[in-house]
Amino acid sequence: VYPHVTIMAGTLWLGFLLLCIASSGLATSPTRVNLTGTDWVIRNDQGNVTNVSATVPGQVHLDLLRAKVIQDPYYGYHDLDYQWIAFSNWTYRKTFQVQEDLLEFDTVWLECYGLDTAITIRSMPVSLCLVV
């Protein structure tokens, strides 16, 4: 069981995220685990932003603004001051538990909506996919 998912993205917008568990023939419809919410955290690879609360669906600028890491990016010359955000690689992280009956399924699908740029999705320690 991999109860931990890390989304690594050089992205400015992270969309609706949903874990869909496909049926193994035991049930007629898939089981769904919704991973959206405010219990995500973000950090960047430079290490100057760590463990900031995040919301999915959401956007990194909004998460940084809510956490008071940055000020309003639309005020004055802040758009120039905050260019580092676009050049940072961001990790969105959430820990969640899955039911034991998940192991009965032949296939597990991770559906992601609104992912931007190049993305690596990991369910520790396995890299699930790379989207470019």
Disulfide bonds with the S-S distance in Angstrom:
none
